[in-house]
């Protein structure tokens, strides 16, 4: 069986392609179809580990959840994780291939097309509708020759395209018309309709412009999608969640997440933010008086550690810790809290280099060439210090890291006890000493029980267990409600009858 297809492309990055595709996945599920997402090449630092131990982009995980299916690495066969301005780690079908600079990857990326099509065809054999997503814009004519994610993918999959523009950033008519003009005649044949996304205001004021746009592009506008507030995981650092706060916090009542230059997997804090005030900061003044300091994951631990020292944040975090404020590090943040970070193979920088960490935990990390990728379950250990209330609470999440960390057992204790679901092993994770805690587990705060316990431990006097909304909070049910809200919003604002017709007719 070959699935029907529909593809969402955009006039630019952050035009809303990911959420539109997710909404269509949920909408098709509501209508009784088996739908699956597909993005041949994604660039993002927010990634996820499947139950098989493969790594994929968070955007396609969101879309799979919306479709009501398990995430599969076939939904995102090529993942690029930036390690610098011009370098990325290239992950092919869930496994690290190697690090490459942009020019090198551009020259060879067409060699990945067989893997891309292998993944696409596996999905196509299992589902009724594949919802494809492009990347950036198909009008990046300098990249056309080696394209594997926009019009080249539409052609390979035989997918009709809906072109989305973001009116919130301005210039949406020019963006849509200009994109169509820069496509080749053959490429334009795949575009079956236009979408205007993130609209705020009176739709009637757009009418004359919509008529002219259709006359210019010879394509129907199939929907004007109003801006809507949704609480759905973000896939990259363009997220509004990462807006940096410059002011100081109210002591004891807020958690601050250090907004590292290469921050990754910041979805770790989405649930926690519903139970306590949480801010992202990148300067010393904004860190003062915080009730909790969190060092998050990062794609480049050594570079971001250097940034901490250069900005003065490293010394400030050490000072805050000495005054008794709890500090937590997750994944790369955990590595930074240790004594030393060694890179014998040049996994993150110069081969053989050894750098000093913050020295807040008696931990030494050695970077390896093989990446740990696994889903885990377990329980937080018996903790001491200000976060002792978290002791014994359940843990469910995943690990993605290159380094192995060993701590001095005479001066610290494990943070949690885990079962490696991917490999069937039991192990200890992370460590803690006094008011400093470290773990490799992403998703440690996804449990509302853990988030509520942490909030109370920080001095939040709100009786959360008696707060009906928060005490009964179920992250899975909440996500489902958000996906339904997204699908209902699309159904109310786009011409689904015409879109179903386009899917049926194909290209």
ROMAR-751400 format. One record per residue (C-alpha): x, y, z; residue in one letter. Coordinates in nm, 2 decimals. Example, Ala and Ser with C-alpha at 12.3 -4.5 7.8 and 13.67 -1.06 7.14 Angstrom:
{{1.23 -0.45 0.78} "A"}
{{1.37 -0.11 0.71} "S"}
//
This chain:
{{0.00 0.00 0.00} "X"}
{{0.13 0.35 -0.08} "X"}
{{0.00 0.63 0.14} "X"}
{{-0.16 0.95 0.01} "X"}
{{0.05 1.26 0.07} "X"}
{{0.03 1.63 0.16} "X"}
{{0.33 1.85 0.22} "X"}
{{0.36 2.18 0.42} "X"}
{{0.63 2.41 0.30} "X"}
{{0.69 2.77 0.42} "X"}
{{0.82 3.10 0.29} "X"}
{{1.08 3.10 0.57} "X"}
{{1.19 2.93 0.89} "X"}
{{0.94 2.96 1.18} "X"}
{{0.65 3.02 0.94} "X"}
{{0.45 2.76 1.14} "X"}
{{0.51 2.45 0.92} "X"}
{{0.57 2.22 1.22} "X"}
{{0.25 2.30 1.40} "X"}
{{0.04 2.31 1.08} "X"}
{{0.17 1.96 1.00} "X"}
{{0.10 1.85 1.36} "X"}
{{-0.25 1.99 1.34} "X"}
{{-0.32 1.80 1.02} "X"}
{{-0.19 1.48 1.17} "X"}
{{-0.43 1.52 1.46} "X"}
{{-0.72 1.63 1.23} "X"}
{{-0.67 1.32 1.00} "X"}
{{-0.67 1.10 1.32} "X"}
{{-0.99 1.26 1.43} "X"}
{{-1.14 1.18 1.09} "X"}
{{-1.04 0.81 1.12} "X"}
{{-0.72 0.80 0.91} "X"}
{{-0.39 0.65 1.00} "X"}
{{-0.15 0.95 0.95} "X"}
{{0.22 0.98 1.00} "X"}
{{0.46 1.28 0.98} "X"}
{{0.78 1.29 0.77} "X"}
{{1.06 1.55 0.75} "X"}
{{1.35 1.42 0.55} "X"}
{{1.60 1.66 0.70} "X"}
{{1.56 1.86 1.02} "X"}
{{1.80 2.09 1.20} "X"}
{{1.74 2.12 1.57} "X"}
{{1.90 2.08 1.91} "X"}
{{1.59 1.95 2.07} "X"}
{{1.60 1.58 2.01} "X"}
{{1.44 1.26 2.14} "X"}
{{1.53 0.90 2.18} "X"}
{{1.29 0.64 2.05} "X"}
{{1.22 0.32 2.24} "X"}
{{1.47 0.14 2.00} "X"}
{{1.74 0.38 2.11} "X"}
{{1.75 0.60 1.80} "X"}
{{1.77 0.98 1.79} "X"}
{{1.53 1.20 1.61} "X"}
{{1.40 1.56 1.60} "X"}
{{1.15 1.68 1.86} "X"}
{{0.93 1.83 1.59} "X"}
{{0.84 1.50 1.44} "X"}
{{0.79 1.35 1.79} "X"}
{{0.52 1.62 1.85} "X"}
{{0.36 1.54 1.51} "X"}
{{0.37 1.16 1.59} "X"}
{{0.20 1.23 1.93} "X"}
{{-0.06 1.44 1.75} "X"}
{{-0.12 1.15 1.51} "X"}
{{-0.16 0.91 1.80} "X"}
{{0.14 0.69 1.71} "X"}
{{0.48 0.60 1.85} "X"}
{{0.77 0.82 1.72} "X"}
{{0.99 0.64 1.47} "X"}
{{1.32 0.75 1.34} "X"}
{{1.18 0.69 0.98} "X"}
{{0.98 1.01 1.04} "X"}
{{1.31 1.21 1.05} "X"}
{{1.58 1.02 0.88} "X"}
{{1.84 1.31 0.87} "X"}
{{1.89 1.52 1.18} "X"}
{{2.15 1.80 1.19} "X"}
{{2.25 1.91 1.54} "X"}
{{2.45 2.24 1.52} "X"}
{{2.78 2.23 1.71} "X"}
{{2.89 2.58 1.60} "X"}
{{2.81 2.85 1.35} "X"}
{{2.91 2.63 1.05} "X"}
{{2.93 2.28 1.19} "X"}
{{2.67 2.02 1.27} "X"}
{{2.66 1.66 1.39} "X"}
{{2.49 1.46 1.12} "X"}
{{2.26 1.19 1.24} "X"}
{{2.14 0.94 0.98} "X"}
{{1.84 0.72 1.06} "X"}
{{1.89 0.78 1.43} "X"}
{{2.26 0.72 1.46} "X"}
{{2.56 0.96 1.45} "X"}
{{2.73 0.96 1.12} "X"}
{{2.99 1.23 1.18} "X"}
{{3.05 1.60 1.23} "X"}
{{3.06 1.81 0.91} "X"}
{{3.09 2.17 0.82} "X"}
{{2.81 2.33 0.62} "X"}
{{2.99 2.33 0.28} "X"}
{{3.09 1.96 0.31} "X"}
{{2.74 1.86 0.41} "X"}
{{2.59 2.06 0.12} "X"}
{{2.81 1.88 -0.13} "X"}
{{2.73 1.53 -0.01} "X"}
{{2.38 1.55 0.12} "X"}
{{2.22 1.40 -0.19} "X"}
{{2.41 1.08 -0.11} "X"}
{{2.16 1.05 0.18} "X"}
{{1.86 1.04 -0.05} "X"}
{{1.85 0.66 -0.07} "X"}
{{1.82 0.65 0.31} "X"}
{{1.56 0.92 0.31} "X"}
{{1.35 0.73 0.05} "X"}
{{1.40 0.40 0.24} "X"}
{{1.25 0.56 0.55} "X"}
{{0.97 0.73 0.35} "X"}
{{0.87 0.41 0.18} "X"}
{{0.85 0.22 0.51} "X"}
{{0.61 0.48 0.64} "X"}
{{0.41 0.48 0.32} "X"}
{{0.35 0.11 0.35} "X"}
{{0.20 0.14 0.70} "X"}
{{-0.02 0.45 0.69} "X"}
{{-0.31 0.61 0.49} "X"}
{{-0.17 0.97 0.48} "X"}
{{0.19 1.10 0.51} "X"}
{{0.21 1.46 0.62} "X"}
{{0.55 1.59 0.49} "X"}
{{0.72 1.90 0.62} "X"}
{{0.97 2.11 0.44} "X"}
{{1.26 2.31 0.59} "X"}
{{1.33 2.68 0.56} "X"}
{{1.20 2.79 0.22} "X"}
{{1.19 2.63 -0.12} "X"}
{{1.29 2.97 -0.26} "X"}
{{1.65 2.93 -0.13} "X"}
{{1.76 2.90 -0.49} "X"}
{{2.13 2.88 -0.39} "X"}
{{2.04 2.54 -0.23} "X"}
{{1.82 2.40 -0.50} "X"}
{{2.08 2.19 -0.67} "X"}
{{2.13 1.96 -0.37} "X"}
{{1.78 1.99 -0.21} "X"}
{{1.65 1.68 -0.03} "X"}
{{1.39 1.84 0.19} "X"}
{{1.17 2.08 -0.01} "X"}
{{1.06 2.05 -0.37} "X"}
{{1.30 1.76 -0.44} "X"}
{{1.13 1.57 -0.16} "X"}
{{0.78 1.67 -0.29} "X"}
{{0.88 1.53 -0.63} "X"}
{{1.02 1.21 -0.49} "X"}
{{0.71 1.15 -0.28} "X"}
{{0.46 1.27 -0.54} "X"}
{{0.33 1.51 -0.27} "X"}
{{0.11 1.81 -0.34} "X"}
{{0.23 2.12 -0.15} "X"}
{{0.06 2.38 0.06} "X"}
{{0.28 2.69 0.10} "X"}
{{0.25 2.87 0.43} "X"}
{{0.35 3.23 0.50} "X"}
{{0.38 3.41 0.84} "X"}
{{0.18 3.73 0.84} "X"}
{{0.30 3.81 1.20} "X"}
{{0.65 3.90 1.08} "X"}
{{0.51 4.12 0.80} "X"}
{{0.53 4.11 0.42} "X"}
{{0.33 3.79 0.38} "X"}
{{0.19 3.88 0.04} "X"}
{{0.54 3.95 -0.10} "X"}
{{0.68 3.64 0.07} "X"}
{{0.42 3.41 -0.09} "X"}
{{0.42 3.57 -0.43} "X"}
{{0.80 3.60 -0.43} "X"}
{{0.84 3.24 -0.33} "X"}
{{0.62 3.13 -0.62} "X"}
{{0.81 3.35 -0.86} "X"}
{{1.14 3.19 -0.76} "X"}
{{1.02 2.84 -0.81} "X"}
{{1.08 2.67 -1.15} "X"}
{{0.77 2.60 -1.36} "X"}
{{0.79 2.23 -1.27} "X"}
{{0.82 2.31 -0.90} "X"}
{{0.52 2.55 -0.91} "X"}
{{0.31 2.26 -1.05} "X"}
{{0.34 2.09 -0.70} "X"}
{{0.20 2.39 -0.51} "X"}
{{-0.18 2.35 -0.49} "X"}
{{-0.27 2.62 -0.24} "X"}
{{-0.16 2.90 0.00} "X"}
{{-0.20 2.94 0.37} "X"}
{{-0.16 3.26 0.57} "X"}
{{-0.05 3.18 0.93} "X"}
{{-0.04 3.37 1.27} "X"}
{{-0.30 3.63 1.17} "X"}
{{-0.41 3.88 1.43} "X"}
{{-0.69 4.12 1.36} "X"}
{{-0.99 4.16 1.14} "X"}
{{-0.99 3.91 0.85} "X"}
{{-1.21 4.13 0.64} "X"}
{{-0.93 4.38 0.60} "X"}
{{-0.73 4.11 0.42} "X"}
{{-0.99 4.03 0.15} "X"}
{{-0.87 4.26 -0.13} "X"}
{{-0.51 4.14 -0.07} "X"}
{{-0.62 3.78 -0.09} "X"}
{{-0.79 3.84 -0.42} "X"}
{{-0.49 4.00 -0.57} "X"}
{{-0.26 3.73 -0.43} "X"}
{{-0.46 3.46 -0.60} "X"}
{{-0.45 3.66 -0.92} "X"}
{{-0.07 3.70 -0.90} "X"}
{{0.01 3.34 -0.80} "X"}
{{-0.27 3.16 -0.97} "X"}
{{-0.32 2.96 -0.65} "X"}
{{-0.61 2.96 -0.41} "X"}
{{-0.57 3.09 -0.05} "X"}
{{-0.70 2.79 0.14} "X"}
{{-0.69 2.94 0.48} "X"}
{{-0.61 3.23 0.70} "X"}
{{-0.51 3.08 1.03} "X"}
{{-0.54 3.32 1.33} "X"}
{{-0.27 3.33 1.60} "X"}
{{-0.37 3.10 1.88} "X"}
{{-0.20 3.03 2.22} "X"}
{{-0.10 2.66 2.24} "X"}
{{0.12 2.48 2.49} "X"}
{{0.30 2.24 2.26} "X"}
{{0.67 2.14 2.28} "X"}
{{0.90 2.35 2.07} "X"}
{{1.16 2.20 1.83} "X"}
{{1.43 2.47 1.83} "X"}
{{1.58 2.78 1.98} "X"}
{{1.34 3.02 1.80} "X"}
{{1.09 2.93 2.07} "X"}
{{0.92 3.22 2.25} "X"}
{{0.99 3.02 2.57} "X"}
{{1.35 3.11 2.55} "X"}
{{1.31 3.49 2.58} "X"}
{{1.58 3.60 2.82} "X"}
{{1.49 3.79 3.14} "X"}
{{1.73 4.07 3.23} "X"}
{{1.60 4.16 3.58} "X"}
{{1.67 3.99 3.91} "X"}
{{1.43 3.73 4.06} "X"}
{{1.23 3.72 4.38} "X"}
{{1.43 3.51 4.63} "X"}
{{1.31 3.16 4.69} "X"}
{{1.02 3.16 4.45} "X"}
{{1.17 3.13 4.10} "X"}
{{1.38 2.89 3.91} "X"}
{{1.62 3.03 3.66} "X"}
{{1.75 2.83 3.36} "X"}
{{2.08 2.95 3.22} "X"}
{{2.02 3.02 2.85} "X"}
{{2.34 2.85 2.72} "X"}
{{2.45 2.94 2.36} "X"}
{{2.40 2.58 2.25} "X"}
{{2.11 2.50 2.48} "X"}
{{1.93 2.17 2.39} "X"}
{{1.62 1.98 2.51} "X"}
{{1.47 2.28 2.69} "X"}
{{1.14 2.09 2.68} "X"}
{{1.27 1.95 3.01} "X"}
{{1.12 2.25 3.18} "X"}
{{0.77 2.28 3.02} "X"}
{{0.59 2.10 3.30} "X"}
{{0.79 2.26 3.57} "X"}
{{0.70 2.61 3.44} "X"}
{{0.33 2.53 3.52} "X"}
{{0.41 2.49 3.89} "X"}
{{0.66 2.77 3.95} "X"}
{{0.78 3.09 3.80} "X"}
{{1.06 2.99 3.56} "X"}
{{1.28 3.23 3.37} "X"}
{{1.57 3.20 3.12} "X"}
{{1.87 3.42 3.19} "X"}
{{2.21 3.49 3.04} "X"}
{{2.37 3.75 3.26} "X"}
{{2.50 3.78 3.62} "X"}
{{2.24 4.05 3.73} "X"}
{{1.95 3.83 3.63} "X"}
{{2.09 3.54 3.83} "X"}
{{2.10 3.72 4.16} "X"}
{{1.84 3.60 4.43} "X"}
{{1.73 3.30 4.23} "X"}
{{1.56 3.03 4.43} "X"}
{{1.70 2.75 4.20} "X"}
{{1.96 2.76 3.93} "X"}
{{1.93 2.50 3.65} "X"}
{{2.21 2.43 3.40} "X"}
{{2.03 2.26 3.10} "X"}
{{2.15 2.03 2.83} "X"}
{{2.38 2.16 2.56} "X"}
{{2.51 2.03 2.23} "X"}
{{2.86 2.17 2.30} "X"}
{{2.94 2.14 2.67} "X"}
{{3.30 2.26 2.65} "X"}
{{3.22 2.57 2.45} "X"}
{{2.93 2.66 2.67} "X"}
{{3.13 2.60 2.99} "X"}
{{3.39 2.85 2.85} "X"}
{{3.11 3.10 2.79} "X"}
{{3.00 3.06 3.16} "X"}
{{3.34 3.16 3.28} "X"}
{{3.38 3.44 3.03} "X"}
{{3.04 3.60 3.13} "X"}
{{3.11 3.57 3.50} "X"}
{{2.81 3.34 3.54} "X"}
{{3.04 3.05 3.65} "X"}
{{3.17 3.24 3.95} "X"}
{{2.82 3.37 4.03} "X"}
{{2.67 3.02 4.03} "X"}
{{2.95 2.90 4.26} "X"}
{{2.88 3.19 4.49} "X"}
{{2.51 3.13 4.49} "X"}
{{2.57 2.76 4.57} "X"}
{{2.80 2.85 4.86} "X"}
{{2.51 3.05 5.00} "X"}
{{2.29 2.75 5.00} "X"}
{{2.08 2.80 4.69} "X"}
{{2.01 2.46 4.51} "X"}
{{2.18 2.41 4.18} "X"}
{{2.08 2.14 3.93} "X"}
{{2.26 2.03 3.61} "X"}
{{2.10 1.82 3.34} "X"}
{{2.31 1.62 3.09} "X"}
{{2.57 1.87 2.97} "X"}
{{2.48 2.10 3.26} "X"}
{{2.56 1.80 3.50} "X"}
{{2.90 1.76 3.33} "X"}
{{2.98 2.13 3.38} "X"}
{{2.91 2.10 3.76} "X"}
{{3.20 1.85 3.79} "X"}
{{3.57 1.89 3.84} "X"}
{{3.71 1.80 3.50} "X"}
{{3.60 1.73 3.14} "X"}
{{3.84 1.53 2.93} "X"}
{{3.82 1.50 2.55} "X"}
{{4.07 1.24 2.45} "X"}
{{3.93 1.18 2.10} "X"}
{{3.83 1.54 2.00} "X"}
{{3.46 1.47 2.03} "X"}
{{3.39 1.83 2.13} "X"}
{{3.71 2.02 2.06} "X"}
{{4.08 1.96 2.06} "X"}
{{4.18 1.60 2.10} "X"}
{{4.35 1.54 2.44} "X"}
{{4.22 1.85 2.60} "X"}
{{4.12 1.86 2.97} "X"}
{{3.92 2.16 3.11} "X"}
{{3.81 2.25 3.46} "X"}
{{3.44 2.24 3.54} "X"}
{{3.27 2.44 3.81} "X"}
{{3.39 2.20 4.08} "X"}
{{3.05 2.19 4.26} "X"}
{{3.03 1.81 4.23} "X"}
{{3.32 1.56 4.27} "X"}
{{3.27 1.43 3.91} "X"}
{{3.51 1.37 3.63} "X"}
{{3.37 1.33 3.27} "X"}
{{3.54 1.17 2.98} "X"}
{{3.39 1.23 2.63} "X"}
{{3.37 0.92 2.41} "X"}
{{3.30 0.87 2.04} "X"}
{{2.99 0.66 2.10} "X"}
{{2.68 0.84 2.21} "X"}
{{2.45 0.70 2.48} "X"}
{{2.09 0.69 2.36} "X"}
{{1.83 0.52 2.58} "X"}
{{1.49 0.55 2.74} "X"}
{{1.49 0.51 3.12} "X"}
{{1.26 0.47 3.41} "X"}
{{1.33 0.45 3.79} "X"}
{{1.33 0.66 4.10} "X"}
{{1.51 0.95 4.25} "X"}
{{1.75 0.83 4.52} "X"}
{{1.75 0.94 4.89} "X"}
{{1.86 1.30 4.85} "X"}
{{2.00 1.54 5.11} "X"}
{{1.98 1.91 5.12} "X"}
{{1.71 2.15 5.01} "X"}
{{1.56 1.91 4.75} "X"}
{{1.53 1.61 4.99} "X"}
{{1.15 1.62 4.93} "X"}
{{1.22 1.47 4.58} "X"}
{{1.35 1.15 4.73} "X"}
{{1.18 0.84 4.60} "X"}
{{0.98 1.01 4.33} "X"}
{{0.94 0.83 3.99} "X"}
{{1.16 0.91 3.70} "X"}
{{1.08 0.85 3.33} "X"}
{{1.28 1.00 3.05} "X"}
{{1.57 0.95 2.81} "X"}
{{1.95 1.00 2.79} "X"}
{{2.14 1.15 2.49} "X"}
{{2.51 1.22 2.57} "X"}
{{2.86 1.15 2.46} "X"}
{{3.04 1.17 2.80} "X"}
{{3.07 0.91 3.08} "X"}
{{3.08 1.06 3.43} "X"}
{{3.23 0.91 3.74} "X"}
{{3.19 1.06 4.09} "X"}
{{3.38 1.02 4.41} "X"}
{{3.16 0.79 4.61} "X"}
{{3.32 0.90 4.94} "X"}
{{3.20 1.25 4.88} "X"}
{{2.87 1.22 4.69} "X"}
{{2.58 0.99 4.62} "X"}
{{2.38 0.89 4.31} "X"}
{{2.09 1.11 4.21} "X"}
{{1.87 0.83 4.09} "X"}
{{1.84 0.46 4.03} "X"}
{{1.73 0.36 3.67} "X"}
{{1.63 0.08 3.44} "X"}
{{1.77 0.12 3.09} "X"}
{{1.45 0.03 2.89} "X"}
{{1.64 0.01 2.56} "X"}
{{1.91 -0.23 2.68} "X"}
{{1.74 -0.39 2.98} "X"}
{{2.00 -0.29 3.24} "X"}
{{1.99 -0.13 3.58} "X"}
{{2.22 0.15 3.68} "X"}
{{2.27 0.45 3.90} "X"}
{{2.25 0.80 3.74} "X"}
{{2.41 1.13 3.82} "X"}
{{2.51 1.24 4.17} "X"}
{{2.43 1.49 4.45} "X"}
{{2.62 1.65 4.73} "X"}
{{2.47 1.91 4.97} "X"}
{{2.26 2.15 4.76} "X"}
{{2.41 2.05 4.42} "X"}
{{2.25 1.79 4.20} "X"}
{{2.33 1.64 3.86} "X"}
{{2.15 1.39 3.63} "X"}
{{2.18 1.27 3.27} "X"}
{{1.80 1.22 3.24} "X"}
{{1.60 1.45 3.02} "X"}
{{1.24 1.47 3.13} "X"}
{{1.32 1.45 3.50} "X"}
{{1.06 1.72 3.58} "X"}
{{0.79 1.59 3.34} "X"}
{{0.61 1.43 3.63} "X"}
{{0.37 1.67 3.78} "X"}
{{0.44 1.51 4.12} "X"}
{{0.81 1.59 4.09} "X"}
{{0.74 1.94 3.96} "X"}
{{0.50 2.01 4.25} "X"}
{{0.74 1.87 4.51} "X"}
{{1.02 2.09 4.37} "X"}
{{0.80 2.39 4.38} "X"}
{{0.72 2.34 4.75} "X"}
{{1.08 2.27 4.83} "X"}
{{1.17 2.61 4.69} "X"}
{{0.93 2.78 4.93} "X"}
{{0.62 2.81 4.72} "X"}
{{0.36 2.84 4.99} "X"}
{{0.07 2.76 4.76} "X"}
{{-0.08 2.43 4.88} "X"}
{{-0.03 2.26 4.55} "X"}
{{-0.18 1.92 4.65} "X"}
{{-0.51 2.10 4.73} "X"}
{{-0.49 2.30 4.40} "X"}
{{-0.74 2.10 4.20} "X"}
{{-0.61 2.20 3.86} "X"}
{{-0.24 2.13 3.93} "X"}
{{-0.29 1.83 4.16} "X"}
{{-0.49 1.65 3.89} "X"}
{{-0.25 1.76 3.61} "X"}
{{-0.18 1.48 3.37} "X"}
{{0.08 1.56 3.11} "X"}
{{-0.05 1.31 2.86} "X"}
{{-0.41 1.42 2.89} "X"}
{{-0.30 1.78 2.87} "X"}
{{-0.10 1.72 2.55} "X"}
{{-0.39 1.54 2.40} "X"}
{{-0.62 1.84 2.47} "X"}
{{-0.36 2.08 2.31} "X"}
{{-0.34 1.87 1.99} "X"}
{{-0.72 1.86 1.97} "X"}
{{-0.73 2.23 2.02} "X"}
{{-0.48 2.28 1.73} "X"}
{{-0.67 2.04 1.50} "X"}
{{-1.00 2.21 1.58} "X"}
{{-0.84 2.55 1.51} "X"}
{{-0.72 2.44 1.17} "X"}
{{-1.05 2.28 1.08} "X"}
{{-1.23 2.61 1.16} "X"}
{{-0.99 2.82 0.95} "X"}
{{-0.88 2.63 0.65} "X"}
{{-1.08 2.47 0.36} "X"}
{{-1.05 2.10 0.46} "X"}
{{-1.29 1.99 0.19} "X"}
{{-1.05 2.13 -0.07} "X"}
{{-0.75 1.99 0.10} "X"}
{{-0.90 1.64 0.11} "X"}
{{-0.97 1.69 -0.26} "X"}
{{-0.60 1.79 -0.33} "X"}
{{-0.48 1.48 -0.13} "X"}
{{-0.71 1.26 -0.34} "X"}
{{-0.60 1.41 -0.67} "X"}
{{-0.23 1.42 -0.59} "X"}
{{0.00 1.60 -0.83} "X"}
//
